[in-house]
Amino acid sequence: MVRAAHDAGRAIVLDLVYNHLIGSPLQVLARDVYVSGETQWGDMVYFAHPAAREFFRQATVIFGIYSVSTAFGSTPPRPSLTEERSSAAPNM
């Protein structure tokens, strides 16, 4: 759908909402890390927790990389698991 819109000369705008959660696995898997209360729209994100801040920081970075690369007609970069493992392995 995004490709078709771009091919037609149209832009896509996606509004990311990071201040509340509804139906997120994060609410179940690590409620003490990701949830700090409730809003009228769902659970409030616990941004005071470093793990929650880092999760949403990384999500924003990945979204930005994907958005910019697709906006210019290229495929977003996707590191392979073997590249990640080999770069993390210690040199002996």
N, C-alpha and C positions, 0 to 999 in steps of 0.2 A: 504494500500500500504506500509506504514511504517512497519507494523507488518510483512508483507510478506518479505520485504527486511531484517529485523532483523532475521527472521526465516531462511533465506538463508545465514546468516552470513555477511550481508552487512550493512554498516553504511549509514546514511542519513545526509547530510549537508544542512542546510538552512541558506541562507544569508539574514539577516534582514537589510533593508535599511531605516534608520530613518531620512535621511536628506532632503527628499522631499515627497510630497503627490501628488497622481494622483487619482481622483475619490473617495476621502475619504469623508465620511459624516462630518468629523471634519472641512473641508473647508467650508461647508455650515452652520453647526450648531453654530460654534464659530470661525469664520474667524479671528477676532481680537485677539483671544487667541492662535491659532495654526498656523497662516500664517504670515510670515514677508517679503515676497518678492517672486521672481520667479527664477527658475533655468531652464536650457534647458530641464530638465526632469520633471518639474512640480513645484507646489508651494513649497517654502522653509519653513521648520518647524521653528516656532518662539520659540526656546529653551530658550530665555531670559525670557519668561513668566513662572512663577512658576507652573501654572496648566499644561502647555504643558510638562515641564520637568517631573512632577510627573506622568502624563499619560504614557509617554514613559518609565519611570523608572519602573512603575508597569507592563507594557507590557513585558519588558525584564525579570523581575523576574518571572512572570507567565510562559513565554516561557521557561525559565531555569528550573523551576519545572517540567513542562510538558516533556521537552526533557530528563531530567535526569531520571524521573520515567519511561518513556516509553523505554528508552535505556536499562533499567534493567528489562524490562518485566512486570512492574507493572502498575496499573491504576493510573493516576495522581490524587492527592487529590482534591476533590471538596466540599467546605463547603456548607452546606444547608442554605437556607434563614432563617429557623427557628433557627439554631445555631447562625447565625450572629445577628439576632434580639435579641435573649435571652441574648447573651453575651454583647450586647450594652445597654440592659435595665438596668436602675438604680435599685439597691437593696433598698427595702423599709422595 
